Amino acid sequence: MKTYFVRHSSELDVDKETLQSLWDNDYIGIHYPHDNSRQDRDSFSVEPKDYPGNARHTLARLQKIGKEGGFIFGCYRGFPGGKIGYIEPDTAIEIFNGKWGDKNRQAGRDARLKVLKVHNVRNLSGFEGLSLTSVQPRQGTLCEWKKVGSRVKSLVSGKVSRDVGSLTPDLQEVMCMEFLRTDESLKLGLPRVLYTLASVGRTLKDLDILAIGYDGKPISAQVTYHDLTSAAATKKLNKLDPYISEGSHTILFCKCPSIQHINGHIVFSLDQVFKEFCLNSASGRLWFKMVSGAQQC
C-alpha cells in the first residue's frame, strides 16, 4: 500500500476555524475552487476533468487515493507535528464546507474543499513528528511519498520490524553517525567521532558524514543499503577516494558480511551497526524507538 504526503499550508487559503475543523474531524483535503466554468464561486465538482492544470492533476491524485486507499501523513498550518493514518479503499471524496482565509482577499466567502476521511488516526506532537517533518517534500500539495518507505505505516500500526531495512536512508545515515560516537565503534575497528563538521546527509555532495575523530583526524563516510558488490555501493566507495589523505579515516557503511579494507577505505556492515547500536545498547534502543514509532525496544 502506498504512502502519501499532503500539505495544508497557507496556499489552501482557508480560515483558522476551517483548518481546525479539518484537523478535529480527521480529514485531509485540497481547495482548488475554480473549475473550467470560471464562475465566481467554489465549485462542487469532484471530477478532475472539470478543472484546469494543477487542479486537475491534484484532484485526480486525491481520487486515486480514495479508490485504492493508502497511508497518509498530513501537515497542517499551525499544528507542529502532523496527522498520520489510513485512507480506506473505495473512500469517496466529500465536499467539506468552510470559509476562505484572507490570502486572496476573499475572507469569509464560502469555501468548498475536496476531502477524504482518515482512519486509524494518530496525531503527532512536534517531537513525535520530527522524523517525518524533517524530510517532508519541499514542494507540492499532495504527492506519493516514497522516501519515507514504511515509516508512516509503522507509526500507524505500531508494528516495526527490528532490522536496518525498517529505517529510511536518512535515518540509516544518522544511525551510523550516532554509532561512531560510541566506545563500541573503537572496539570494532572504527574511529570514534569527537564532533561533526556538517549536517548528516544533506549538506555535502559526495559525503553523508564528515567529522573529526578523537584522534584529531578527519572522518569521511558514505552510507548505502546496497550490497558491497552492487554498482551503487561501488560508486559510493569511489566517491571517498578524494578524501584519503595522510592519516584520515574514510568509511563505507553498506550490506557486507564483515569489516574489510578496500583501496585504503574501511568497509563496515550496516547490519552490524544496527545490531550493536539499535539492539544491543540502551541509548540506541531508545533512539530506534523515537525515530521508528516502535512501542517496545
One Martini backbone bead per residue (centre of mass of N, CA, C, O) as a GRO file, in nm:
protein
  297
    1MET     BB    1   0.096   0.036   0.023
    2LYS     BB    2   0.077   0.358  -0.016
    3THR     BB    3   0.234   0.677   0.042
    4TYR     BB    4   0.129   1.007   0.160
    5PHE     BB    5   0.145   1.364   0.103
    6VAL     BB    6   0.005   1.652   0.285
    7ARG     BB    7  -0.057   2.010   0.245
    8HIS     BB    8  -0.174   2.261   0.492
    9SER     BB    9  -0.143   2.564   0.391
   10SER     BB   10  -0.174   2.890   0.292
   11GLU     BB   11  -0.270   2.795   0.001
   12LEU     BB   12  -0.556   2.704   0.090
   13ASP     BB   13  -0.720   2.947   0.198
   14VAL     BB   14  -0.818   2.926   0.509
   15ASP     BB   15  -0.942   2.944   0.800
   16LYS     BB   16  -0.891   2.849   1.123
   17GLU     BB   17  -1.161   2.699   1.161
   18THR     BB   18  -1.135   2.509   0.918
   19LEU     BB   19  -0.866   2.378   0.996
   20GLN     BB   20  -0.963   2.272   1.271
   21SER     BB   21  -1.188   2.089   1.153
   22LEU     BB   22  -1.010   1.906   0.989
   23TRP     BB   23  -0.851   1.801   1.229
   24ASP     BB   24  -1.083   1.706   1.425
   25ASN     BB   25  -1.217   1.518   1.167
   26ASP     BB   26  -1.008   1.369   0.988
   27TYR     BB   27  -0.898   1.550   0.734
   28ILE     BB   28  -0.806   1.556   0.394
   29GLY     BB   29  -0.715   1.832   0.158
   30ILE     BB   30  -0.845   2.049  -0.098
   31HIS     BB   31  -0.932   2.321  -0.296
   32TYR     BB   32  -0.967   2.429  -0.578
   33PRO     BB   33  -1.231   2.629  -0.678
   34HIS     BB   34  -1.174   2.644  -1.000
   35ASP     BB   35  -1.327   2.577  -1.277
   36ASN     BB   36  -1.403   2.589  -1.620
   37SER     BB   37  -1.649   2.798  -1.581
   38ARG     BB   38  -1.558   3.061  -1.406
   39GLN     BB   39  -1.705   3.091  -1.157
   40ASP     BB   40  -1.779   3.300  -0.861
   41ARG     BB   41  -1.720   3.004  -0.718
   42ASP     BB   42  -1.721   2.720  -0.559
   43SER     BB   43  -1.674   2.409  -0.654
   44PHE     BB   44  -1.847   2.079  -0.640
   45SER     BB   45  -1.660   1.928  -0.805
   46VAL     BB   46  -1.489   1.582  -0.836
   47GLU     BB   47  -1.388   1.621  -1.135
   48PRO     BB   48  -1.098   1.658  -1.302
   49LYS     BB   49  -1.211   1.752  -1.593
   50ASP     BB   50  -1.327   2.036  -1.459
   51TYR     BB   51  -1.016   2.113  -1.449
   52PRO     BB   52  -0.724   2.285  -1.442
   53GLY     BB   53  -0.424   2.168  -1.436
   54ASN     BB   54  -0.328   2.117  -1.117
   55ALA     BB   55  -0.613   2.054  -1.023
   56ARG     BB   56  -0.655   1.802  -1.193
   57HIS     BB   57  -0.413   1.634  -1.087
   58THR     BB   58  -0.475   1.646  -0.780
   59LEU     BB   59  -0.762   1.528  -0.791
   60ALA     BB   60  -0.677   1.260  -0.920
   61ARG     BB   61  -0.505   1.173  -0.678
   62LEU     BB   62  -0.729   1.178  -0.469
   63GLN     BB   63  -0.902   0.970  -0.616
   64LYS     BB   64  -0.695   0.739  -0.605
   65ILE     BB   65  -0.673   0.716  -0.300
   66GLY     BB   66  -0.972   0.652  -0.253
   67LYS     BB   67  -0.974   0.388  -0.424
   68GLU     BB   68  -0.696   0.240  -0.304
   69GLY     BB   69  -0.564   0.364  -0.084
   70GLY     BB   70  -0.368   0.471   0.215
   71PHE     BB   71  -0.112   0.630   0.347
   72ILE     BB   72  -0.082   0.922   0.577
   73PHE     BB   73   0.066   1.258   0.576
   74GLY     BB   74  -0.021   1.556   0.760
   75CYS     BB   75   0.008   1.902   0.719
   76TYR     BB   76  -0.070   2.176   0.949
   77ARG     BB   77  -0.127   2.484   1.001
   78GLY     BB   78  -0.023   2.520   1.344
   79PHE     BB   79   0.072   2.209   1.347
   80PRO     BB   80   0.372   2.068   1.438
   81GLY     BB   81   0.338   1.757   1.362
   82GLY     BB   82   0.069   1.588   1.273
   83LYS     BB   83  -0.101   1.344   1.053
   84ILE     BB   84  -0.184   0.999   1.080
   85GLY     BB   85  -0.296   0.730   0.846
   86TYR     BB   86  -0.593   0.582   0.681
   87ILE     BB   87  -0.713   0.506   0.362
   88GLU     BB   88  -0.980   0.365   0.248
   89PRO     BB   89  -1.102   0.188   0.023
   90ASP     BB   90  -1.355   0.346  -0.140
   91THR     BB   91  -1.326   0.652  -0.087
   92ALA     BB   92  -1.508   0.928  -0.092
   93ILE     BB   93  -1.536   1.232  -0.200
   94GLU     BB   94  -1.578   1.529  -0.020
   95ILE     BB   95  -1.759   1.807   0.089
   96PHE     BB   96  -1.612   2.087   0.259
   97ASN     BB   97  -1.730   2.331   0.473
   98GLY     BB   98  -1.614   2.672   0.462
   99LYS     BB   99  -1.363   2.934   0.485
  100TRP     BB  100  -1.199   3.178   0.381
  101GLY     BB  101  -0.928   3.352   0.371
  102ASP     BB  102  -0.686   3.640   0.321
  103LYS     BB  103  -0.485   3.592   0.079
  104ASN     BB  104  -0.726   3.662  -0.165
  105ARG     BB  105  -0.952   3.854  -0.058
  106GLN     BB  106  -1.195   3.620   0.063
  107ALA     BB  107  -1.295   3.665   0.333
  108GLY     BB  108  -1.583   3.456   0.425
  109ARG     BB  109  -1.608   3.284   0.201
  110ASP     BB  110  -1.717   3.012   0.058
  111ALA     BB  111  -1.576   2.685   0.110
  112ARG     BB  112  -1.488   2.399  -0.112
  113LEU     BB  113  -1.368   2.109  -0.014
  114LYS     BB  114  -1.163   1.828  -0.096
  115VAL     BB  115  -1.214   1.516   0.079
  116LEU     BB  116  -1.072   1.276   0.318
  117LYS     BB  117  -1.102   1.015   0.528
  118VAL     BB  118  -0.938   0.931   0.831
  119HIS     BB  119  -0.788   0.646   0.973
  120ASN     BB  120  -0.611   0.548   1.228
  121VAL     BB  121  -0.539   0.791   1.406
  122ARG     BB  122  -0.241   1.005   1.458
  123ASN     BB  123  -0.134   1.257   1.665
  124LEU     BB  124   0.146   1.456   1.639
  125SER     BB  125   0.388   1.584   1.781
  126GLY     BB  126   0.658   1.764   1.727
  127PHE     BB  127   0.852   1.536   1.815
  128GLU     BB  128   0.715   1.287   1.675
  129GLY     BB  129   0.737   1.436   1.375
  130LEU     BB  130   1.042   1.482   1.300
  131SER     BB  131   1.102   1.225   1.111
  132LEU     BB  132   0.907   1.373   0.891
  133THR     BB  133   0.936   1.689   0.875
  134SER     BB  134   1.251   1.678   0.798
  135VAL     BB  135   1.157   1.509   0.502
  136GLN     BB  136   0.969   1.671   0.355
  137PRO     BB  137   0.838   1.788   0.098
  138ARG     BB  138   0.902   2.105  -0.061
  139GLN     BB  139   0.677   2.034  -0.270
  140GLY     BB  140   0.355   2.031  -0.287
  141THR     BB  141   0.038   1.909  -0.188
  142LEU     BB  142   0.018   1.611  -0.338
  143CYS     BB  143   0.202   1.302  -0.270
  144GLU     BB  144   0.407   1.064  -0.314
  145TRP     BB  145   0.606   0.886  -0.040
  146LYS     BB  146   0.889   0.707  -0.077
  147LYS     BB  147   1.115   0.792   0.131
  148VAL     BB  148   0.967   0.668   0.402
  149GLY     BB  149   0.842   0.413   0.337
  150SER     BB  150   0.737   0.245   0.642
  151ARG     BB  151   0.705   0.466   0.864
  152VAL     BB  152   0.403   0.535   0.865
  153LYS     BB  153   0.298   0.250   0.898
  154SER     BB  154   0.437   0.201   1.172
  155LEU     BB  155   0.296   0.436   1.326
  156VAL     BB  156   0.006   0.334   1.284
  157SER     BB  157   0.051   0.024   1.389
  158GLY     BB  158   0.318  -0.026   1.584
  159LYS     BB  159   0.484  -0.200   1.367
  160VAL     BB  160   0.830  -0.305   1.388
  161SER     BB  161   1.101  -0.389   1.228
  162ARG     BB  162   1.419  -0.527   1.354
  163ASP     BB  163   1.579  -0.361   1.109
  164VAL     BB  164   1.745  -0.169   0.881
  165GLY     BB  165   1.495  -0.162   0.673
  166SER     BB  166   1.313   0.031   0.869
  167LEU     BB  167   1.511   0.245   0.765
  168THR     BB  168   1.572   0.519   0.625
  169PRO     BB  169   1.836   0.668   0.478
  170ASP     BB  170   1.858   0.907   0.680
  171LEU     BB  171   1.859   0.716   0.937
  172GLN     BB  172   2.109   0.550   0.863
  173GLU     BB  173   2.301   0.787   0.883
  174VAL     BB  174   2.246   0.861   1.178
  175MET     BB  175   2.318   0.591   1.300
  176CYS     BB  176   2.617   0.594   1.216
  177MET     BB  177   2.689   0.852   1.361
  178GLU     BB  178   2.610   0.755   1.650
  179PHE     BB  179   2.795   0.507   1.656
  180LEU     BB  180   3.067   0.680   1.626
  181ARG     BB  181   3.032   0.786   1.938
  182THR     BB  182   3.114   0.511   2.041
  183ASP     BB  183   3.308   0.271   2.191
  184GLU     BB  184   3.232   0.032   1.998
  185SER     BB  185   3.372   0.139   1.742
  186LEU     BB  186   3.661   0.088   1.843
  187LYS     BB  187   3.636  -0.223   1.898
  188LEU     BB  188   3.558  -0.262   1.567
  189GLY     BB  189   3.767  -0.057   1.395
  190LEU     BB  190   3.671   0.235   1.450
  191PRO     BB  191   3.624   0.547   1.472
  192ARG     BB  192   3.575   0.825   1.692
  193VAL     BB  193   3.359   1.077   1.746
  194LEU     BB  194   3.376   1.416   1.845
  195TYR     BB  195   3.286   1.591   1.579
  196THR     BB  196   3.105   1.772   1.356
  197LEU     BB  197   3.106   1.951   1.020
  198ALA     BB  198   2.813   1.842   0.927
  199SER     BB  199   2.533   1.763   0.812
  200VAL     BB  200   2.360   1.486   0.772
  201GLY     BB  201   2.344   1.414   0.410
  202ARG     BB  202   2.262   1.726   0.286
  203THR     BB  203   2.526   1.913   0.244
  204LEU     BB  204   2.695   1.702   0.082
  205LYS     BB  205   2.771   1.556  -0.219
  206ASP     BB  206   2.995   1.304  -0.131
  207LEU     BB  207   2.878   1.305   0.172
  208ASP     BB  208   2.725   1.193   0.482
  209ILE     BB  209   2.997   1.216   0.661
  210LEU     BB  210   3.155   1.476   0.873
  211ALA     BB  211   3.449   1.450   1.084
  212ILE     BB  212   3.606   1.429   1.408
  213GLY     BB  213   3.826   1.262   1.588
  214TYR     BB  214   3.991   1.181   1.879
  215ASP     BB  215   4.267   1.185   1.696
  216GLY     BB  216   4.219   1.448   1.490
  217LYS     BB  217   4.086   1.309   1.247
  218PRO     BB  218   3.931   1.267   0.968
  219ILE     BB  219   3.581   1.182   0.882
  220SER     BB  220   3.467   0.988   0.600
  221ALA     BB  221   3.126   0.905   0.483
  222GLN     BB  222   2.924   0.634   0.359
  223VAL     BB  223   2.573   0.538   0.286
  224THR     BB  224   2.429   0.203   0.218
  225TYR     BB  225   2.188  -0.060   0.137
  226HIS     BB  226   2.377  -0.188  -0.043
  227ASP     BB  227   2.573  -0.400  -0.179
  228LEU     BB  228   2.909  -0.419  -0.232
  229THR     BB  229   2.865  -0.542  -0.540
  230SER     BB  230   2.734  -0.296  -0.624
  231ALA     BB  231   2.717  -0.008  -0.808
  232ALA     BB  232   2.634   0.184  -0.577
  233ALA     BB  233   2.868   0.112  -0.383
  234THR     BB  234   3.101   0.173  -0.574
  235LYS     BB  235   3.037   0.473  -0.607
  236LYS     BB  236   3.068   0.546  -0.309
  237LEU     BB  237   3.359   0.451  -0.275
  238ASN     BB  238   3.483   0.642  -0.494
  239LYS     BB  239   3.401   0.913  -0.344
  240LEU     BB  240   3.637   0.872  -0.121
  241ASP     BB  241   3.916   0.914  -0.259
  242PRO     BB  242   3.963   1.236  -0.217
  243TYR     BB  243   3.972   1.185   0.122
  244ILE     BB  244   4.247   1.074   0.110
  245SER     BB  245   4.489   1.100   0.368
  246GLU     BB  246   4.703   1.151   0.601
  247GLY     BB  247   4.534   0.962   0.850
  248SER     BB  248   4.262   0.928   0.742
  249HIS     BB  249   3.906   0.854   0.745
  250THR     BB  250   3.736   0.601   0.547
  251ILE     BB  251   3.379   0.513   0.501
  252LEU     BB  252   3.173   0.220   0.428
  253PHE     BB  253   2.831   0.170   0.458
  254CYS     BB  254   2.701  -0.167   0.417
  255LYS     BB  255   2.625  -0.468   0.262
  256CYS     BB  256   2.814  -0.687   0.467
  257PRO     BB  257   2.976  -0.936   0.652
  258SER     BB  258   3.248  -0.757   0.707
  259ILE     BB  259   3.526  -0.617   0.773
  260GLN     BB  260   3.706  -0.400   0.545
  261HIS     BB  261   3.981  -0.327   0.303
  262ILE     BB  262   3.953  -0.073   0.039
  263ASN     BB  263   4.163   0.139  -0.092
  264GLY     BB  264   4.185   0.254   0.224
  265HIS     BB  265   3.902   0.162   0.310
  266ILE     BB  266   3.636   0.125   0.518
  267VAL     BB  267   3.425  -0.165   0.549
  268PHE     BB  268   3.088  -0.172   0.684
  269SER     BB  269   2.824  -0.311   0.850
  270LEU     BB  270   2.497  -0.215   0.873
  271ASP     BB  271   2.385  -0.451   1.044
  272GLN     BB  272   2.588  -0.416   1.278
  273VAL     BB  273   2.507  -0.139   1.364
  274PHE     BB  274   2.220  -0.212   1.439
  275LYS     BB  275   2.285  -0.425   1.651
  276GLU     BB  276   2.476  -0.257   1.841
  277PHE     BB  277   2.282  -0.004   1.869
  278CYS     BB  278   1.958  -0.081   1.847
  279LEU     BB  279   1.985  -0.359   2.034
  280ASN     BB  280   2.253  -0.347   2.251
  281SER     BB  281   2.176  -0.049   2.328
  282ALA     BB  282   2.009   0.175   2.519
  283SER     BB  283   2.037   0.433   2.345
  284GLY     BB  284   1.962   0.294   2.072
  285ARG     BB  285   1.680   0.193   2.150
  286LEU     BB  286   1.564   0.474   2.198
  287TRP     BB  287   1.617   0.588   1.920
  288PHE     BB  288   1.448   0.379   1.762
  289LYS     BB  289   1.180   0.444   1.898
  290MET     BB  290   1.159   0.747   1.812
  291VAL     BB  291   1.193   0.705   1.484
  292SER     BB  292   0.980   0.443   1.443
  293GLY     BB  293   0.740   0.382   1.671
  294ALA     BB  294   0.815   0.186   1.871
  295GLN     BB  295   0.681   0.052   2.165
  296GLN     BB  296   0.923  -0.161   2.189
  297CYS     BB  297   1.295  -0.204   2.305
   0.00000   0.00000   0.00000
